[in-house]
Amino acid sequence: MTFPVTLLNELASSAVVADAVHLALQAGVFEHLQQPRQPQQVATTLDWQAEKTAHLLELLWSVGLLTREHGLYQTTTETRTFFCRDGGHFIGDAWCFRLENFRRFGQQLATILPQPSDVFSEQHEYDAAWADAARRQIAQEQQALTATRACEIAATLVQFDRPATLLDMGGGPGLVSIALAQRYPQLRGMLNDLPLTAQVAQQNFVAAGIADRFSAVSAIPDEQRFDVIWCSSFLYFVADPAQMLARFFRLLNPGGVLISVHGEVPAQPQRAAQMLPAHLPLMMRGKHVTHEGEMRARLDTAGFDRVEHMPGTCVFPMSPLSVHLAFRSGGS
Protein backbone atom coordinates (compact mmCIF):
# COMPACT_ATOMS: atom_id res chain seq x y z
CA MET A 1 0.00 0.00 0.00
CA THR A 2 1.61 3.29 -1.11
CA PHE A 3 -0.87 5.86 0.24
CA PRO A 4 0.73 6.42 3.67
CA VAL A 5 4.17 6.77 2.08
CA THR A 6 2.85 9.25 -0.47
CA LEU A 7 1.09 11.23 2.22
CA LEU A 8 4.15 11.40 4.44
CA ASN A 9 6.32 12.47 1.52
CA GLU A 10 3.87 15.23 0.59
CA LEU A 11 3.80 16.46 4.18
CA ALA A 12 7.60 16.61 4.35
CA SER A 13 8.07 18.24 0.95
CA SER A 14 5.40 20.86 1.63
CA ALA A 15 7.83 22.44 4.08
CA VAL A 16 10.22 23.11 1.19
CA VAL A 17 7.46 24.73 -0.85
CA ALA A 18 6.40 26.93 2.08
CA ASP A 19 9.97 28.09 2.70
CA ALA A 20 10.46 28.77 -1.02
CA VAL A 21 7.34 30.94 -1.12
CA HIS A 22 8.46 32.72 2.04
CA LEU A 23 11.85 33.49 0.48
CA ALA A 24 10.22 34.66 -2.75
CA LEU A 25 8.03 37.07 -0.82
CA GLN A 26 10.90 38.40 1.25
CA ALA A 27 13.07 38.91 -1.84
CA GLY A 28 10.32 40.45 -3.96
CA VAL A 29 10.46 37.73 -6.62
CA PHE A 30 6.78 38.10 -7.50
CA GLU A 31 7.17 41.86 -7.99
CA HIS A 32 10.21 41.29 -10.23
CA LEU A 33 8.22 38.87 -12.35
CA GLN A 34 5.21 41.03 -13.09
CA GLN A 35 6.76 41.16 -16.56
CA PRO A 36 8.15 37.99 -18.22
CA ARG A 37 11.78 37.49 -17.31
CA GLN A 38 14.46 34.86 -17.64
CA PRO A 39 15.97 33.31 -14.50
CA GLN A 40 19.26 35.03 -15.33
CA GLN A 41 17.58 38.44 -15.15
CA VAL A 42 16.05 37.68 -11.77
CA ALA A 43 19.37 36.30 -10.51
CA THR A 44 21.20 39.44 -11.60
CA THR A 45 18.65 41.69 -9.89
CA LEU A 46 18.79 39.78 -6.61
CA ASP A 47 22.50 38.89 -6.72
CA TRP A 48 21.70 35.18 -6.83
CA GLN A 49 23.30 32.38 -8.83
CA ALA A 50 21.47 31.92 -12.15
CA GLU A 51 21.16 28.13 -12.23
CA LYS A 52 19.87 27.94 -8.66
CA THR A 53 17.45 30.77 -9.36
CA ALA A 54 16.08 28.77 -12.28
CA HIS A 55 15.43 25.83 -9.96
CA LEU A 56 13.56 28.05 -7.50
CA LEU A 57 11.41 29.59 -10.23
CA GLU A 58 10.60 26.16 -11.59
CA LEU A 59 9.37 25.09 -8.16
CA LEU A 60 7.16 28.19 -7.89
CA TRP A 61 5.87 27.48 -11.41
CA SER A 62 5.08 23.87 -10.46
CA VAL A 63 2.73 24.93 -7.67
CA GLY A 64 0.90 27.45 -9.87
CA LEU A 65 2.36 30.72 -8.61
CA LEU A 66 4.21 31.49 -11.86
CA THR A 67 3.60 30.90 -15.54
CA ARG A 68 6.37 29.74 -17.88
CA GLU A 69 6.54 30.24 -21.62
CA HIS A 70 9.61 29.97 -23.86
CA GLY A 71 11.88 30.00 -20.81
CA LEU A 72 10.34 33.19 -19.42
CA TYR A 73 8.66 33.20 -16.02
CA GLN A 74 5.89 35.56 -14.96
CA THR A 75 3.72 36.02 -11.87
CA THR A 76 0.17 34.75 -12.41
CA THR A 77 -2.75 37.16 -12.10
CA GLU A 78 -3.90 35.50 -8.88
CA THR A 79 -0.41 35.57 -7.37
CA ARG A 80 -0.05 39.25 -8.19
CA THR A 81 -3.39 39.98 -6.53
CA PHE A 82 -2.38 38.46 -3.20
CA PHE A 83 1.44 38.40 -3.19
CA CYS A 84 2.39 41.72 -4.84
CA ARG A 85 2.02 44.90 -2.83
CA ASP A 86 0.32 46.70 -5.71
CA GLY A 87 -2.04 43.78 -6.38
CA GLY A 88 -4.99 45.20 -4.48
CA HIS A 89 -5.37 42.37 -1.94
CA PHE A 90 -1.83 41.87 -0.66
CA ILE A 91 -1.56 39.29 2.15
CA GLY A 92 2.15 38.53 1.92
CA ASP A 93 3.07 39.86 5.36
CA ALA A 94 0.09 38.12 6.96
CA TRP A 95 0.95 34.84 5.25
CA CYS A 96 4.58 35.00 6.39
CA PHE A 97 3.48 35.83 9.92
CA ARG A 98 1.14 32.85 9.92
CA LEU A 99 3.80 30.52 8.52
CA GLU A 100 6.32 31.56 11.16
CA ASN A 101 3.76 31.07 13.95
CA PHE A 102 2.78 27.63 12.67
CA ARG A 103 6.42 26.60 12.35
CA ARG A 104 7.14 27.79 15.89
CA PHE A 105 4.07 26.00 17.24
CA GLY A 106 5.00 22.74 15.53
CA GLN A 107 8.48 22.84 17.00
CA GLN A 108 7.00 23.37 20.47
CA LEU A 109 4.52 20.48 20.34
CA ALA A 110 6.79 18.14 22.29
CA THR A 111 6.93 20.59 25.20
CA ILE A 112 3.26 21.60 24.96
CA LEU A 113 1.75 18.12 25.22
CA PRO A 114 2.99 17.25 28.77
CA GLN A 115 1.88 20.62 30.14
CA PRO A 116 -1.52 21.07 31.83
CA SER A 117 -4.06 23.12 29.89
CA ASP A 118 -3.85 26.86 30.31
CA VAL A 119 -6.19 28.42 32.81
CA PHE A 120 -8.48 30.78 30.95
CA SER A 121 -7.42 34.41 31.18
CA GLU A 122 -8.91 37.57 29.75
CA GLN A 123 -7.30 38.84 26.57
CA HIS A 124 -6.53 42.32 27.92
CA GLU A 125 -2.92 41.40 28.63
CA TYR A 126 -2.48 40.87 24.88
CA ASP A 127 -4.07 44.19 23.88
CA ALA A 128 -0.84 45.85 22.70
CA ALA A 129 0.16 42.85 20.58
CA TRP A 130 -3.38 42.48 19.24
CA ALA A 131 -3.46 46.18 18.30
CA ASP A 132 -0.15 45.82 16.46
CA ALA A 133 -1.52 42.80 14.60
CA ALA A 134 -4.66 44.78 13.78
CA ARG A 135 -2.51 47.38 12.04
CA ARG A 136 -0.64 44.80 10.02
CA GLN A 137 -1.51 41.18 9.28
CA ILE A 138 -5.12 41.24 10.47
CA ALA A 139 -5.73 44.35 8.39
CA GLN A 140 -4.28 42.59 5.34
CA GLU A 141 -6.48 39.55 5.90
CA GLN A 142 -9.63 41.60 6.42
CA GLN A 143 -9.02 43.79 3.39
CA ALA A 144 -8.04 40.95 1.06
CA LEU A 145 -10.48 38.24 2.13
CA THR A 146 -12.84 38.77 5.03
CA ALA A 147 -14.44 42.06 3.97
CA THR A 148 -15.39 40.70 0.56
CA ARG A 149 -16.90 37.57 2.05
CA ALA A 150 -18.81 39.62 4.64
CA CYS A 151 -20.37 41.69 1.86
CA GLU A 152 -21.34 38.50 0.01
CA ILE A 153 -23.10 37.21 3.12
CA ALA A 154 -24.77 40.57 3.74
CA ALA A 155 -26.19 40.50 0.22
CA THR A 156 -28.26 37.42 1.20
CA LEU A 157 -29.87 39.08 4.24
CA VAL A 158 -32.88 41.39 4.22
CA GLN A 159 -31.56 43.12 7.35
CA PHE A 160 -29.12 45.04 5.13
CA ASP A 161 -31.84 46.24 2.76
CA ARG A 162 -33.14 48.77 5.29
CA PRO A 163 -31.67 51.12 7.90
CA ALA A 164 -29.95 48.89 10.44
CA THR A 165 -27.45 48.90 13.25
CA LEU A 166 -24.43 46.57 13.19
CA LEU A 167 -22.25 45.26 16.01
CA ASP A 168 -18.82 44.11 14.78
CA MET A 169 -17.77 41.93 17.72
CA GLY A 170 -14.01 41.56 18.13
CA GLY A 171 -13.64 43.41 14.83
CA GLY A 172 -9.94 44.25 15.05
CA PRO A 173 -8.97 47.03 12.62
CA GLY A 174 -12.58 47.46 11.49
CA LEU A 175 -12.17 46.84 7.77
CA VAL A 176 -15.22 44.57 7.70
CA SER A 177 -17.31 47.38 9.21
CA ILE A 178 -15.85 49.81 6.69
CA ALA A 179 -16.64 47.55 3.73
CA LEU A 180 -20.23 47.06 4.92
CA ALA A 181 -20.67 50.76 5.67
CA GLN A 182 -19.47 51.67 2.19
CA ARG A 183 -21.76 49.07 0.60
CA TYR A 184 -24.81 50.07 2.69
CA PRO A 185 -25.03 53.85 3.29
CA GLN A 186 -28.07 53.36 5.57
CA LEU A 187 -26.02 51.17 7.95
CA ARG A 188 -24.79 52.45 11.29
CA GLY A 189 -22.66 50.50 13.70
CA MET A 190 -20.32 49.89 16.56
CA LEU A 191 -17.15 47.82 16.78
CA ASN A 192 -16.18 46.22 20.07
CA ASP A 193 -12.64 45.10 20.85
CA LEU A 194 -9.86 45.58 23.39
CA PRO A 195 -9.08 49.25 24.18
CA LEU A 196 -5.91 49.73 22.11
CA THR A 197 -7.33 47.69 19.26
CA ALA A 198 -10.52 49.76 19.31
CA GLN A 199 -8.34 52.85 18.93
CA VAL A 200 -6.88 51.37 15.74
CA ALA A 201 -10.37 50.73 14.40
CA GLN A 202 -11.53 54.24 15.28
CA GLN A 203 -8.60 55.73 13.40
CA ASN A 204 -9.56 53.62 10.39
CA PHE A 205 -13.18 54.77 10.64
CA VAL A 206 -12.03 58.39 10.59
CA ALA A 207 -9.74 57.76 7.62
CA ALA A 208 -12.56 56.01 5.73
CA GLY A 209 -14.98 58.87 6.38
CA ILE A 210 -17.54 56.81 8.30
CA ALA A 211 -16.90 58.07 11.84
CA ASP A 212 -20.28 59.81 11.77
CA ARG A 213 -21.95 56.39 11.46
CA PHE A 214 -19.51 53.97 13.12
CA SER A 215 -17.64 54.05 16.42
CA ALA A 216 -15.18 51.68 18.08
CA VAL A 217 -15.55 50.93 21.79
CA SER A 218 -14.09 48.60 24.40
CA ALA A 219 -17.41 48.16 26.23
CA ILE A 220 -20.94 47.92 24.83
CA PRO A 221 -23.47 50.19 26.55
CA ASP A 222 -26.11 48.15 28.39
CA GLU A 223 -28.99 49.83 26.58
CA GLN A 224 -27.56 49.35 23.08
CA ARG A 225 -29.39 47.04 20.67
CA PHE A 226 -28.49 45.88 17.16
CA ASP A 227 -30.12 44.48 14.05
CA VAL A 228 -27.03 42.54 12.94
CA ILE A 229 -24.11 41.11 14.91
CA TRP A 230 -21.00 40.10 12.96
CA CYS A 231 -18.90 37.73 15.08
CA SER A 232 -15.85 36.21 13.38
CA SER A 233 -13.20 34.15 15.20
CA PHE A 234 -14.17 35.76 18.49
CA LEU A 235 -15.82 33.05 20.57
CA TYR A 236 -12.56 31.12 20.85
CA PHE A 237 -11.32 33.72 23.32
CA VAL A 238 -14.23 34.21 25.73
CA ALA A 239 -14.54 32.50 29.09
CA ASP A 240 -18.01 31.07 28.41
CA PRO A 241 -19.15 30.92 24.75
CA ALA A 242 -22.66 29.79 25.74
CA GLN A 243 -23.05 32.80 28.00
CA MET A 244 -21.76 35.11 25.26
CA LEU A 245 -24.21 33.69 22.70
CA ALA A 246 -27.06 34.27 25.15
CA ARG A 247 -25.86 37.86 25.49
CA PHE A 248 -25.83 38.23 21.71
CA PHE A 249 -29.46 37.08 21.66
CA ARG A 250 -30.36 39.79 24.18
CA LEU A 251 -28.42 42.44 22.22
CA LEU A 252 -30.37 41.74 19.03
CA ASN A 253 -33.55 43.59 18.16
CA PRO A 254 -36.49 41.38 17.21
CA GLY A 255 -35.97 40.36 13.60
CA GLY A 256 -32.21 40.61 13.98
CA VAL A 257 -29.52 38.15 12.93
CA LEU A 258 -26.22 36.94 14.35
CA ILE A 259 -23.59 36.03 11.74
CA SER A 260 -21.23 33.57 13.41
CA VAL A 261 -18.00 32.81 11.52
CA HIS A 262 -15.83 30.27 13.33
CA GLY A 263 -13.82 27.16 12.68
CA GLU A 264 -15.54 23.85 13.39
CA VAL A 265 -13.79 20.49 13.15
CA PRO A 266 -15.64 18.48 10.47
CA ALA A 267 -16.58 14.86 11.08
CA GLN A 268 -15.10 13.78 7.74
CA PRO A 269 -11.29 13.32 7.91
CA GLN A 270 -10.35 14.92 4.58
CA ARG A 271 -12.32 18.07 5.45
CA ALA A 272 -10.97 18.04 9.00
CA ALA A 273 -7.43 17.94 7.59
CA GLN A 274 -8.09 21.29 5.87
CA MET A 275 -9.19 22.92 9.09
CA LEU A 276 -7.24 21.37 11.97
CA PRO A 277 -3.69 22.62 11.24
CA ALA A 278 -4.83 26.25 11.35
CA HIS A 279 -6.80 25.78 14.57
CA LEU A 280 -4.65 23.30 16.47
CA PRO A 281 -2.65 26.08 18.20
CA LEU A 282 -5.91 27.47 19.60
CA MET A 283 -7.11 24.04 20.65
CA MET A 284 -3.83 23.22 22.40
CA ARG A 285 -4.16 26.49 24.34
CA GLY A 286 -7.59 25.45 25.58
CA LYS A 287 -9.54 27.87 23.37
CA HIS A 288 -13.10 27.11 22.37
CA VAL A 289 -12.98 25.48 18.94
CA THR A 290 -16.12 23.44 18.35
CA HIS A 291 -16.71 20.23 16.43
CA GLU A 292 -19.27 19.91 13.68
CA GLY A 293 -22.80 20.45 14.96
CA GLU A 294 -21.81 22.00 18.28
CA MET A 295 -22.22 25.61 17.19
CA ARG A 296 -25.76 25.00 15.95
CA ALA A 297 -26.62 23.33 19.25
CA ARG A 298 -25.20 26.26 21.22
CA LEU A 299 -27.17 28.76 19.14
CA ASP A 300 -30.37 26.78 19.69
CA THR A 301 -29.72 26.72 23.44
CA ALA A 302 -29.06 30.49 23.44
CA GLY A 303 -32.64 31.04 22.31
CA PHE A 304 -32.34 31.77 18.60
CA ASP A 305 -35.53 30.89 16.74
CA ARG A 306 -33.91 29.76 13.51
CA VAL A 307 -30.35 28.71 12.72
CA GLU A 308 -29.02 28.25 9.19
CA HIS A 309 -25.64 26.87 8.22
CA MET A 310 -24.38 28.40 4.98
CA PRO A 311 -23.39 25.53 2.67
CA GLY A 312 -19.79 24.77 1.81
CA THR A 313 -16.53 25.57 3.51
CA CYS A 314 -15.73 29.26 3.39
CA VAL A 315 -12.14 30.41 3.21
CA PHE A 316 -11.76 33.53 5.30
CA PRO A 317 -8.39 34.73 6.63
CA MET A 318 -6.46 31.84 5.10
CA SER A 319 -8.33 29.14 7.02
CA PRO A 320 -11.63 27.28 6.53
CA LEU A 321 -14.46 28.65 8.66
CA SER A 322 -18.13 27.78 9.05
CA VAL A 323 -20.85 30.39 8.74
CA HIS A 324 -24.02 30.14 10.85
CA LEU A 325 -26.90 32.58 10.60
CA ALA A 326 -28.92 32.74 13.82
CA PHE A 327 -32.18 34.70 13.74
CA ARG A 328 -34.22 36.25 16.51
CA SER A 329 -37.86 36.34 15.44
CA GLY A 330 -40.33 39.13 16.02
CA GLY A 331 -39.43 41.63 13.32
CA SER A 332 -41.46 42.52 10.29
Buried (B, 14 or more C-beta within 10 A) or exposed (E): EEEEEEEEEEEEEEEEBBEBBBEBBEBBBBBBBBEBBBBBBBBEBEEBEEEEBBEBBEBBBEEEBBBBEEEBBBBBEEBBBBBBEEBEBBBBBBBBBBBEEBBEBEEEEEEEEEEEEEEEEEBEEBBEEBBBBBBEBBBBBBBBBBBBBBBEBBEEBEBBEEEBBBBBBBBBBBBBBBBBBBBBEEBBBBBBBBBBBBBBBBBBBEEBEBBEBBBBBBEBEEEEBBBBBBBBBBBBBBEEBBEBBBBBBEBBBEBBBBBBBBBBBBEEEEBBEEBBEBBBBBBBBEBBBBEBEBBBEBBBEBBBEEBBBBEEBBEBBBBBBBBBBBBBEEBE
